[in-house]
């Protein structure tokens, strides 16, 4: 058993180790910040991504080192990890998940699959901007303002819309007995208003000219799943930070213009059959 003096000595050593590790974490993270501010290694988004990832790694290493220091004098970690007991199984499962997440994190960092600020769709369900890239997880800031955390191992599919031109594509499906020229005029009016009102949303090229302003793209499909309908398409390239609101605004303006001009829109077959 421990004597009071041994207990105080152990607590003192533990505090010294904790303070030393905290100081090392502070120095290393500040050193990272200084390095990326001092040297222009790459663009700002990639620098922020690498810095966040390495800071997370440093903190995890410090925490694990401290925990190992605390329990090592009293617990044979090798025996527990190699054993078949409940504690060993739980620890091995936790360690396995941690290593898997960290491994995928390193792979994505190395392959530059995304960086902070990229607009992505993850697993076809989470739409938003990459806010954080940590050792074990990423944080997505969705259009509603909600922050969603996903571990790297749970990220099965990534659609990165920030690598190429980010295109807003919307469709208006009208009936066969609706004059397509009238529908085209309505769409062109909506596009012109969008380009004038939200010119700062448009993606620009080298000479600050819009890459592709909102415009009528054409009749892109005959719609067999609609009753007597065909599809007109609108397209435009926008900046990634305005992608969601550009989609919503374009939909709203199309709906309002269709109502005001009394365009006859096609109905889905199921809805038509029900009525």
C-alpha positions as CSV (number, residue, x, y, z in Angstrom):
1,X,0.0,0.0,0.0
2,X,1.0,3.6,-0.6
3,X,2.2,5.7,2.3
4,X,1.0,9.3,2.5
5,X,4.5,10.5,1.4
6,X,4.4,8.1,-1.6
7,X,0.9,9.4,-2.6
8,X,2.0,13.0,-2.4
9,X,5.1,12.2,-4.4
10,X,3.1,10.4,-7.1
11,X,0.6,13.3,-7.3
12,X,3.4,15.7,-7.6
13,X,5.1,13.8,-10.4
14,X,1.7,13.4,-12.2
15,X,1.2,17.2,-12.0
16,X,4.7,17.9,-13.3
17,X,4.1,15.5,-16.3
18,X,0.7,17.1,-17.0
19,X,2.1,20.6,-16.9
20,X,5.1,19.5,-19.1
21,X,2.8,17.9,-21.7
22,X,0.5,20.9,-21.7
23,X,3.4,23.2,-22.2
24,X,4.7,21.1,-25.0
25,X,1.3,21.1,-26.7
26,X,1.1,24.8,-26.3
27,X,4.6,25.4,-27.8
28,X,4.0,23.0,-30.7
29,X,0.6,24.4,-31.7
30,X,1.9,27.9,-31.4
31,X,4.9,26.9,-33.5
32,X,2.6,25.5,-36.2
33,X,0.7,28.7,-36.3
34,X,3.9,30.8,-36.5
35,X,5.2,28.5,-39.3
36,X,2.1,28.8,-41.5
37,X,2.0,32.6,-40.9
38,X,5.7,33.0,-41.6
39,X,6.0,30.8,-44.7
40,X,3.6,30.7,-47.6
41,X,3.7,26.9,-48.2
42,X,0.4,26.7,-50.1
43,X,-2.9,28.4,-50.3
44,X,-4.7,29.5,-47.1
45,X,-7.4,26.8,-47.1
46,X,-4.8,23.9,-47.4
47,X,-2.6,25.5,-44.7
48,X,-5.6,25.8,-42.3
49,X,-6.5,22.1,-43.0
50,X,-3.0,20.8,-42.3
51,X,-2.7,23.0,-39.2
52,X,-6.0,21.7,-37.8
53,X,-5.1,18.1,-38.5
54,X,-1.6,18.4,-36.9
55,X,-2.9,20.2,-33.8
56,X,-5.4,17.5,-33.3
57,X,-2.7,14.9,-33.7
58,X,-0.5,16.6,-31.1
59,X,-3.3,16.8,-28.6
60,X,-4.2,13.1,-29.0
61,X,-0.6,12.1,-28.6
62,X,-0.3,14.2,-25.4
63,X,-3.5,12.7,-23.9
64,X,-2.4,9.1,-24.7
65,X,1.1,9.7,-23.3
66,X,-0.4,11.1,-20.1
67,X,-2.8,8.2,-19.6
68,X,-0.1,5.7,-20.3
69,X,2.1,7.4,-17.7
70,X,-0.6,7.2,-15.1
71,X,-1.6,3.6,-15.4
72,X,1.7,2.0,-16.5
73,X,3.2,1.5,-13.0
74,X,0.1,-0.4,-11.9
75,X,-1.3,-2.1,-15.0
76,X,0.4,-4.3,-17.5
77,X,-0.9,-2.7,-20.7
78,X,0.7,-5.2,-22.9
79,X,-1.0,-8.1,-21.1
80,X,-4.4,-6.4,-21.2
81,X,-4.2,-5.6,-24.9
82,X,-3.0,-9.1,-25.8
83,X,-5.4,-10.8,-23.4
84,X,-8.9,-12.1,-24.2
85,X,-10.6,-10.5,-21.2
86,X,-13.5,-8.1,-21.4
87,X,-11.3,-5.1,-20.6
88,X,-8.8,-6.1,-23.3
89,X,-11.6,-6.6,-25.9
90,X,-13.1,-3.2,-25.1
91,X,-9.7,-1.5,-25.3
92,X,-8.8,-3.3,-28.5
93,X,-12.1,-2.3,-30.1
94,X,-11.7,1.3,-29.1
95,X,-8.1,1.4,-30.3
96,X,-9.1,-0.3,-33.6
97,X,-11.7,2.4,-34.3
98,X,-9.3,5.2,-33.3
99,X,-6.6,3.8,-35.6
100,X,-9.0,3.3,-38.5
101,X,-10.3,6.9,-38.2
102,X,-6.8,8.3,-38.0
103,X,-5.6,6.1,-40.9
104,X,-8.5,7.4,-43.1
105,X,-7.7,10.9,-41.9
106,X,-4.1,10.7,-43.0
107,X,-5.1,9.2,-46.4
108,X,-7.5,12.1,-47.1
109,X,-5.0,14.7,-46.0
110,X,-2.3,13.1,-48.2
111,X,-4.7,12.8,-51.2
112,X,-6.1,16.3,-50.6
113,X,-9.6,15.0,-51.0
114,X,-10.9,18.2,-49.4
115,X,-9.7,21.2,-47.5
116,X,-11.4,23.7,-45.1
117,X,-13.8,25.8,-47.0
118,X,-14.7,23.3,-49.7
119,X,-18.4,22.8,-50.4
120,X,-19.1,19.0,-50.3
121,X,-21.9,16.5,-50.2
122,X,-21.0,13.6,-47.9
123,X,-22.7,10.2,-48.2
124,X,-25.4,11.9,-50.3
125,X,-27.0,13.3,-47.1
126,X,-24.9,16.0,-45.7
127,X,-24.6,19.2,-47.7
128,X,-22.3,22.0,-46.5
129,X,-18.9,23.5,-46.1
130,X,-15.9,21.8,-44.5
131,X,-15.4,23.7,-41.2
132,X,-12.8,21.5,-39.5
133,X,-10.6,18.6,-40.4
134,X,-9.3,16.7,-37.3
135,X,-7.4,13.5,-36.8
136,X,-10.5,11.4,-36.3
137,X,-13.4,13.4,-37.8
138,X,-14.5,16.3,-40.0
139,X,-17.0,19.0,-39.2
140,X,-19.5,20.1,-41.9
141,X,-21.3,23.4,-41.6
142,X,-24.6,22.9,-43.3
143,X,-26.7,25.6,-44.9
144,X,-29.0,25.7,-41.8
145,X,-26.0,26.6,-39.6
146,X,-25.9,23.2,-38.0
147,X,-22.5,21.6,-37.5
148,X,-22.3,17.9,-38.3
149,X,-19.4,15.8,-37.1
150,X,-18.5,12.7,-39.1
151,X,-15.7,10.3,-38.3
152,X,-13.4,9.6,-41.2
153,X,-14.3,5.9,-41.3
154,X,-18.0,6.8,-41.7
155,X,-17.3,9.0,-44.7
156,X,-18.2,6.6,-47.6
157,X,-18.7,9.1,-50.5
158,X,-17.5,12.6,-51.0
159,X,-18.7,14.9,-53.8
160,X,-16.4,18.0,-53.8
161,X,-17.9,20.9,-55.7
162,X,-15.1,23.3,-55.0
163,X,-12.6,21.6,-57.3
164,X,-14.4,22.6,-60.4
165,X,-16.9,25.2,-61.5
166,X,-19.9,25.0,-59.1
167,X,-23.0,24.9,-61.2
168,X,-26.5,25.6,-60.2
169,X,-28.8,23.5,-62.3
170,X,-32.6,23.7,-62.1
171,X,-35.4,22.3,-64.2
172,X,-38.9,23.5,-65.1
173,X,-41.2,20.8,-66.4
174,X,-44.1,22.1,-68.4
175,X,-47.0,20.5,-70.2
176,X,-47.0,19.7,-73.9
177,X,-49.9,22.1,-74.4
178,X,-47.9,25.0,-72.9
179,X,-46.1,27.2,-75.4
180,X,-42.4,26.6,-74.9
181,X,-41.5,30.1,-76.2
182,X,-43.6,31.6,-73.4
183,X,-41.9,29.4,-70.8
184,X,-38.5,30.3,-72.3
185,X,-39.2,34.0,-72.0
186,X,-40.2,33.6,-68.4
187,X,-37.0,31.7,-67.6
188,X,-34.8,34.3,-69.4
189,X,-36.5,37.0,-67.4
190,X,-35.8,35.2,-64.2
191,X,-32.2,34.6,-65.2
192,X,-31.6,38.2,-66.1
193,X,-33.0,39.3,-62.8
194,X,-30.8,36.8,-61.0
195,X,-27.7,38.0,-62.8
196,X,-28.5,41.7,-62.0
197,X,-29.5,41.3,-58.4
198,X,-26.9,38.7,-57.4
199,X,-24.0,39.5,-59.6
200,X,-21.6,39.0,-56.7
201,X,-22.8,35.4,-56.4
202,X,-21.5,34.5,-59.9
203,X,-18.3,32.7,-60.4
204,X,-15.8,34.9,-62.3
205,X,-12.8,34.1,-64.4
206,X,-9.3,35.5,-64.9
207,X,-10.6,38.8,-66.2
208,X,-13.4,39.1,-63.6
209,X,-16.1,38.2,-66.1
210,X,-18.8,35.7,-65.1
211,X,-17.8,32.1,-66.1
212,X,-21.4,31.3,-66.9
213,X,-24.2,33.6,-65.7
214,X,-27.7,32.2,-65.2
215,X,-29.2,31.4,-68.5
216,X,-31.7,29.2,-70.3
217,X,-29.8,26.0,-71.2
218,X,-32.4,24.4,-73.4
219,X,-35.0,21.6,-73.6
220,X,-33.0,18.8,-72.0
221,X,-35.5,15.9,-71.7
222,X,-38.9,14.6,-72.6
223,X,-40.4,13.4,-69.3
224,X,-42.1,10.0,-69.5
225,X,-42.7,10.1,-65.7
226,X,-44.8,13.2,-66.2
227,X,-48.2,13.6,-67.9
228,X,-47.5,15.3,-71.2
229,X,-44.5,17.2,-70.0
230,X,-41.0,18.1,-71.1
231,X,-38.1,19.6,-69.2
232,X,-36.5,23.0,-69.6
233,X,-33.2,23.6,-67.9
234,X,-31.5,26.6,-66.3
235,X,-27.8,26.7,-65.5
236,X,-25.3,29.1,-63.9
237,X,-21.9,29.0,-62.2
238,X,-21.7,30.5,-58.7
239,X,-19.2,30.9,-55.9
240,X,-19.2,28.0,-53.5
241,X,-20.2,30.2,-50.5
242,X,-23.4,31.1,-52.3
243,X,-24.3,27.7,-53.7
244,X,-27.2,26.8,-51.4
245,X,-28.8,30.3,-51.4
246,X,-28.5,30.6,-55.1
247,X,-30.4,27.3,-55.6
248,X,-33.1,28.4,-53.2
249,X,-33.5,31.9,-54.7
250,X,-33.6,30.5,-58.2
251,X,-36.3,28.0,-57.3
252,X,-38.4,30.6,-55.6
253,X,-38.2,33.0,-58.5
254,X,-39.1,30.3,-61.0
255,X,-42.1,29.3,-58.9
256,X,-43.3,32.8,-58.5
257,X,-42.8,33.7,-62.2
258,X,-44.6,30.5,-63.2
259,X,-47.5,31.4,-61.0
260,X,-47.7,35.0,-62.2
261,X,-47.5,34.0,-65.9
262,X,-49.9,31.1,-65.4
263,X,-47.5,28.5,-66.9
264,X,-49.1,25.1,-67.1
265,X,-46.6,22.8,-65.3
266,X,-46.6,19.0,-65.8
267,X,-47.7,16.7,-63.0
268,X,-46.1,13.5,-61.9
269,X,-47.9,10.3,-63.1
270,X,-48.7,9.2,-59.6
271,X,-50.3,12.5,-58.7
272,X,-52.3,12.6,-61.9
273,X,-53.5,9.1,-61.4
274,X,-54.6,9.9,-57.9
275,X,-56.7,12.9,-59.0
